Amino acid sequence: MLTSDLTAFARRVAALNGQHEPGGLAPTAPVLALGTFERVGSNWLSDSLRAEMPQHNEPFRQQLSRKHPTSPHNRVPLELTGGAWLGELELHHLACALSDLYGYPRHLVKETNLFFSTDTTLTLLPYSPVLVLTRAPVGVASSFARGRLWKRWGYSERYAQVAVTARTARWRKEFETLLPQDDPEEPVALGRLMAVNALLLARALNGREYTVVSYEQHVKDSTGALGRIADLMNVDLPANEQVRPTGPTAADSTFATNNHKNELIASLDRHTAELVSKHASDALSRAAQTLDPQVTATAAEWLAGDDLYELHEPVARPRQAARPAAAGQKVPPPSYCPMAGVSWRNTLVTNSEMADLLTMLHAAGMPNTQCGTNLLLCPMPHGRGSRLRFDSKGRRWLVSPGFEAHPAYWVTWVGAAVMAAWSGARLPTRAEALEASLGAPPARNSDYAIGDASCVVEPGLGAGQVHHLVGNLQIWCSDGPAQDADLPEQRFLFGAAWNTPGTRAAVTAERSRYLLGSSRGVGIRLVRDHDTTQATGLGAWELAHRLNDWIDDLGGPARSLGELDHRLVTALTATAPIS
């Protein structure tokens, strides 16, 4: 598909989901929340409206391989090529991913730091109202410093990638001088990157309506800020903003929103704060020589507010242990416990088990990532939460030390279904999960209590009991909501995760995702019927063959997205080979 056809492609997906034009009585296009940088309050926004709107966290920036033509991490993203083709698998995945964002009530899609793929993302969602989340540079820099995020999130490499893209033919004239390739220190690079991302966002939105909410506004008046957001999204404002728990601070509070702030304090020394401000300002000044004056003025307005912060000398924080507290904890062998008419596995699927399966599938000719699309698992960097990575030299999947007994997440439904077929088991239905969870103890790990998923072993429970029946991670189900046969298939998610509320209402709320969707809060729980055992499982070669046949089928006679997905579901759940 040519770049010039991207708009038509996006409109076809929108029309398939009932969105034929902007506005209307029942708009289904998602609200697109775009941050001028990371750490601008998007988690607060998400959690404040979680009960009102389905959530999607950075589906473009996080869940696409950096080789994917529309990925913000691709050094030559689709917008730059002037005529790049997307393969059949990429097209199918992109259409399903976009379709997943539509619905009524509106969904919320959060994206930050899209940089040079901002235009492409906005093109893919032509009818989405836009919310711009901003924060003054010293506030962002303070958050980066407190969490040591520059190193944890690999921002030296990110700066180098963006600087290279700025020198391509498409962007050289306007952006090359804004990002010198001089290996800058953290505050200098942060200031430049914040300015460039804000400029690219202002440039892409020039002429498109949007609403701005700054971090500083929501700290000073969160109710007022939430009201403006609710008006834009056409959703009801939550009757009472949830009171966040005030228990012990999570071991890793990077993504937690349960510690409300009411003061603007930057934990930076004056020299660092001045460097960040100066280099953001310098980049904006240079941009004024090549960009539309309105674009630079808008970006400057978004990055204002450094003077609102009170500087506090940074306090040394104890480093987190390299290994989690549960490292080395013994995990009981998998066993199945009769409950709610089926037998439930005692623990969630672990990282070690997932690594073994991925390694065997790779050897069988089914690599996890193809054409920039992740099929079974999204291999995020460790600092972003992934505990699994592929060792290209050893041609095997490895687990981050200490996380072997932690549950696998960032797993797609396809990955979960393949694990079930390999294990001689299946995924539970939503009805089975509802029945099994009746009377279950409250979730032990939810609502950022720990700050991440914990070991699959739940303290106080034995090998013959079901650990984390509710909590730690949500799980994929085998069934999904009824919908138009032409639309991509969806599968239910169930339960509570470390980063979602653990109330009964939240646990049982109906939610679903497309087959190749994934998140840091969703893993795998297996069940068995009376006639299934490990011996009934399918081998890695058979599973690889079925997946490869489906991928080949994408290039065959034209079929609807729903029919193609149905064939994939059948291939992964049928016991006999598919003809």
N, C-alpha and C positions, 0 to 999 in steps of 0.2 A: 504494500500500500504506500503510495507516494505521500510525502508531507502535505502537499496541497489538498489531499483527500481527507486529512485528519478531521477537519471541521465536519464534513459530511458523515464520516464514521461516527463522530461523537453525537451528532444529531439523530442518527439512526438508532443508536443505543438509547438515547433519551426518549425517542418516540416509542420504542419497544416497551418502555417503562411508563408510558402514559404522560410524558412531558413533551408537549408539542410546541410550546412557546414560553417565553418568560411570564411569570405571574400566573394568573388564572385562579379559579375557585379552589382547586385542590392541587397546588404545586407539589411535585414529587422530587424535584431536583434537590440535592443536599445543600446545606449551608457550608460554605468553604471558609474555614478559619485559617488565615495565613499569617504566620508570625514574621515580624521583621528579623527575628533571630530566635534561637532557642532560649528557654528560661524566661518567657514573656507572659506566663500565666495560663498557658493552654490547659494544664492539668486541672487548675482551679475551675476553668470554664467547663471542662468535660464533666468533672464530678458534680458541679452545681446543677447541671442539666441532665445528668445520667437518667433520672427517672422520667424525663420528658422526651428524650431523643436517643435513638440508637447512636452508638459512637464508632468512629473509625479513626485510628491514630496513625497518621503518616503512611497511608497505603502506597504512595508513590515513592517516598524517600526511603522507607525502611524495607518494604517487601519486594522490591525489584532488585535483581542482580545488577551490579554495576556495569555489566555488559549490555543490559537491556537498553534499547535506543531511547526510551523515555525516562530512564533513571536519572535523577539529579547527580548521581555519582559517576555517570558516564562522561568521559572527558570530551566526547563529541556527541552530545545528546541529539535526539531526532530533529529538533528545530534547526540545528546547525547544518544538517547535511544537504538540504535543498532537494532531496529526492531519495530518501532511504526506504528500503522495503522492510516491512515486518513479516516474519515468517508465519506459517499457519498456527503454530502453537502460541506464538506471541500475540497474534490477533485474537485467538480464542480466549486466552487468559485475560487480555486487556478488556475485551468486550464483557466478560463475566465479572471482572473486577469493577468496572464502571457500573454495570447493572446492579451490583451489590450495594452501591451507594444510594440508589434511588428508593423511595418509599414514602408512605404517609402513615404517621406523622414524619416530618422531615428528619433526615439523618444529619448528623454533624460530622464533618470531615476536617481533621486538623492536619495541617502541613506547615513545616518550618524549613528554612534554609534550602529552598528549591533552587536558588541561584539561577543558572542559565537555562533551567528547564521550566521556569515559571510560566513563560508564554505557552508552552506545550500543555501544562496542567490546566491552565485557564481555558485553553481551546477544547480540552477533553470534557470540561464541565461548563458548557456555554450558557446555561440557564441558572447557574447557581448564584444566589446572593452571596456577597463576600463580606467577611468580617476581618478587619486587619487588627492584629494584636501587636502592640508596640511596647517597648521598654527602653528607658534611657541607657546608654552604653555602660555607665559605671554600675548600674544595677545588674546588667547581664554579666559584666566582668566579675562582680562580687560573687554571684552565684557560681560562676565557673571556678573561681578560686576556692570557695568553700568546699565544693565537691571534687576538686582536682579534675575537672571535666576535660580540660585541654588535653591532658595526657590520656585519661581513661577513654575518651571518645576519639582519639586519633586525629586531633585537629591540625597538627603539623602537616599530615598527609592531605587533609581536607583543603588547607590553604594552598598547597602545591597543586592539587587537582584544579581548583578554581582559577588559580593564576595561569595555568596552562590553557584552560578553556578561554580565558580572557584574551589570549594571543591568537586564537583561531580567526580565520578570515571574517566570520560573521560578526565578531565582537571587538576586533582589535582597535578599530578607530575610536570607540567610545570608552573602552574599559582597560586597555593594556596598561596605561599609566597609573591606574588606581591600585594595582596589585604588583608592586615590584618583586622580582624574584631574588630577594636579598636575605632569605632565611631569617625573618624577623622574630624578635622575642614575643612571648605570648600577648602582652597588652597591646603592642603595636599591631600585630596580626589581627587580634580581635577587633580593634577599632576599624581597621580597613575592611574586614569581612562584613561587619555590621553595616557599614556604609554601602558597600557594593550590593548586598542582598536587599537592603531597603531601596536602593536606586532601581534595581531590576524589578522589584515588586511595584514601585510607583510607576515605572515605565510601562509595565504590562497592564496596569489598571487604569492607565490614562484614558479617560472616556468611558469607563465602566463604573457603575454606582457601587459604593461600598460604605461600610460603617467602621469607625475606628474606636477601639477601646484600649486605653493604655493600662499597663500594669499599675502605674501610679494611681490611676483613677479607681481601680478596683480595690486597691489597698485602703484608700481613703474613704471610699463609698461603694462597697461591694454590692449593696442592694440596688443603688442607682445604676451601676454599670450592668448588673444582671438584667435590670428592667429594659435598658436600651437594647441589649442583646436579644431578649425575649421578643421585643417588638419587631426586630429585624427578622427573626426566625419564624414569627407568627406562631409561637407556642405560648402556653400558659406559664406565667412566672410561678415557680414553686411557692406554695403557700407560706412555708417557713423554710428559710435556708437551714440546711441540716447543721446541727451542732456537732462539730468534730470531736472525737474522743481525745482525752487528754492523758492517755496512759504513757508508758515508757516510749521514748523515741525509738523508731525502728533502727535496726542495725544498719540499713542502707536507706536513707530517707530521700534519695535523689528524686524520686517520683511521687513521694507522699504529699498529700494536700491537707492533712489533718492537723497541721500547725498553722493556724491563721495568723497572718501578719497585719499589724495596724500601724507600723512605722516604716519609714523609708530609710533604711540603714545599709550602707555599703561597707563591707568588711575589707577595705583596701587601704593601703597607706597612700598618702597624698601624691607621691611620685607616680605610683602605678595608675591611680585615677586620672592624673593629668595626661599620662601617655595615651590611655585609652581615648579620652576626650579629644586630644590633639589630633590623633591619627584618623579618627572618624571624621573630624572637622576638615582636616587636610584633604581627605579623599572626596568629600562633598565639594570642596572648593575647586579641585581639579576637574570634577565632573561637570561643573558649571560651564567649562570651556567647550564641552563636546555634546552635552545632553540638553534636551528641552528645558528651559528655565523652570517651567511648571513642575517637571519631574524632580529636579534637584530641590526645589522649594518644598515639595511634598515630603521627600525623604528627610530633609532637614527638620521639618516639623515633627515627623515621627520619632526622630532620634533626639529630640530636645528633652530636657528635664534632669540633666546631671546635677544642676544646682539644687534640686529638691532633696537630694540625698545627704544624710549626715554621715561623714566618714568616721569609721572606727578602725583602729589598728587591728589587723587580723590576728586572731588567737590560734595558736597551733592546735590542730585537732589530731587526736590519736589516729594513726593509720589503721585501716581495717585489716583484719587478719587475711593473709593470702588464701587461706582455706576456710570454708564455712565451719560454723560450730559443730555441725553434724558429720564432719569429715571422719571417715573410718567407722561410722556407725554400721552395725551389721544389719543387713536387710534380709528378712526371711525369704525363703524360696517362694516363687509364685504358687498360690493355691487358690481354690475357688470355694466360696461360701454360699450355700443355698439361701436365697433371700428374694422375696417378691416374684416367685415363680421361675427364677433362673439362678444360676450360680455366678456370683460376682467375684472378680479377682481381688485378692487381699490388698494389693498396692497398685498405685498408678504406675504406668510404664516408666522406667528409669532412663536416664541419659545413656547408661552403658548398654542397655538393650537396644535403644534406638541406634546407637553408633554401630553395633554389630549388624543390624538389619541394613543400614545404609551402606556399610562396607560390602556386604554380600551382594546387594543389588548393583552396586557399582561394578563389581567383578563380573556380574551376569550381564552387563551391557546396559544398565539403566542408571546413568549418573543423575544425581539429584537435581542439578541445574542444567537446563537445556534452552538454548536460544534466549538466555537471560531470564528465563522463567523458572522459579523454584517449584518443584512438583510435590515433594514430600515434607520438606522442612525449610524454613527460612534461616539461613546461616548468618545471623547477625554477629557483629563483633562481640567479644566477651564483655566489654564495657557497656554494651547496649543490652546485655542480658542473655545472649546466646552462650550455651555451654558446650556446643558441638562445633567442630571445624574439620574440614577435609585436609588431610596431609597429602598433597599432590605427589611428593617424593615417595612416600610409603604406600600411596594409593589406598589409604584407609581413613576412616573417621575416628577422631580422637575426642575425648571428653576433657574439659578443663579440670585439672587436679583438684580433688576434694568434692566434685559435684557428680561423681559416678552414681551415687544413690539418691540424687535429686530427680524429680520428675521431668521428663522431656516436655518442653513447650516450644512455641513457634512452629508447631506441627500443623500441617494442612489436614483437611478431612481425608484427602487421598493418602497421606502418610499414615493417618490413624487406621484407615481401612486396610491398608497393606499390612500394617503391624498385626491387626486382628486376623487377617487371612493366614499370615505366616505362623501365628500362635495357635491356630486351631480354635479360634474364638470369633466373636463378633463384637460390634459396638452396641451398647444398650439403646433401646428406644427411649424417647422422652417420657412416655407413660411409665416404663419400667423404672426410670430414674426418679420420677415423681413418687412412685409407690415406695421405692426403697428408702427414700429420704424422709418419709413420714416418721416423726418421732426421733429423728437423728439428733445427736447433741449439736449445739451451736458450732459453727465453723471455728476451728481453732486458729486458723491463719486466714484472715480476710481484712479488708479495709486498711491495708498498709501496716498491719500489726507488726510484721517482721521486715517488710520492705522488699521481699522476694519470696519465691517459692521455697519451701523448706524440704528437708529429707522426706522421702515417701513413708517413713516410719512415723506413726503418730504416738507420742509418749503415752504409756499406760495401756496400750493395746497389744494383744498377743498375735502370733503368726496366723492363727485361725480366725481372726477378725478382720473386718474391712477398715483399712486405715484411710483417713481423710475422705470419708464418704461425702461430706460436704466441706468445702474449703480447700485451701492450698491452690488448686486449679479448677477451673471449669472443665467440662469434658465434652467431646464430640459425641453426638448421637447418630444412630443409623438412619433415622427418618428426618423428614423436614416438612415445612409448611406446604399446603396445597397452593398451587399457583398455575398461571398460564403455561401450557406445555411448551411454548416457544421460548420462554425465559430460562436462563441458566438454573440448574438445580441448586437448592439450598438445603443445608442440614442444620438441625437444632444444636444449640449449645445449652449446657445445663449446669447449674450449681453456682458456687461462689469461688472466687480466686483470691489470691493474696492482695490484688489491687482493685477488688470490687466489694461492695457492701455484702455483709453476711446475713442480713435479715431474711426471714422466710419469704417475704414478698420479692426481694431481689433474687433469691435462689430459684424461685419458681417462675419468675418472669419469662415470657416466651421471647427468645432471641434466636437468630439464625445467621449463617454466613454461607458464602459460595464455596465450592469444593476446594479451591486452591487458596482460600483465605487462611490467615494464621495470626496469632498474637502471642504476647508474652504471658497471657493468662489462661491459655487453653492447652490441655494435654489429653492423655488417653487413659480411659478406664475400659477394661475388657470384661465381657460376660461370656458364659458358655451355656448352651442348652444341654439336655441330658445325653444327647447322642454325639457330642463333639468333645474331642480331646486334642492334645498336642499332635497325635498321630494323624488327625484329619487336616492339619495345616498344609498350606501350599508352599512349595520350595521357592527360593529366591529366583531361580531361572524361569520358573513358570510365571511368577508375578512380573518379572521384567519383560517377558514375552508379551503378556497381556497389556502392559502399559505401552510398550513400543507399538503394538498393533493399533492401539487407540490413537496414538500420536500420528501414525501413518494414515489412519482413517480421516484425520482432520483435513487432509488434502484431497479427499475423494469427492463424490457428488455432494452438492450443496445440501446441508441439513441445518435445522434450527439449532440455536445454542442449547436449548433444552434437550433435544434428541441426542446431540453429541454427548452431553453430560450424562444422560440416562445410559448410554452405551458404556461409559466409563464406570458408572456405579455397578452396572450388571457385570462388567468384566472383573471387578474387584470383590464382588460378593457371591458370584456363582461358583459352585464347587467343581463343575465340569468346564472344560475349555469352551470358549465362545466361538461359534462357527462364523 
